[in-house]
Amino acid sequence: MKNFLFGCFLFSFLMMSCGKKEPVDLYPQESSKATYDTIAVDSFSNGATSVDIVRQIRMSSQKYQDSIKEVLKLQAEEKRIKEELEKENKKKQEEEKKKAEEEKKQKSSETQSTTN
């Protein structure tokens, strides 16, 4: 009889402990949410910026500034080369005009001397 009661007690205990439990919602929908960040950030937390990262940011910033300066130098050099080419082209055109005028003068003087 004692074994039977012990067995019934054990059986009922196992049935209660092994039954399905409903999960508890830790964050219910009706709970109010803060509209601002409430997490404190100190130098050892996950969101803090370390000294090495700040140094890398500064270095990359300096590199960026250097690259911009280099690009500006290249653009100025290209502009200078274009201006020199334009000057040379203008000089060549002026020389060609002078030659053409001289040839016209020579032809006109030749025609005038032949007609006289």
Long-range contacts (C-beta under 8 A, 24 or more apart in sequence): none
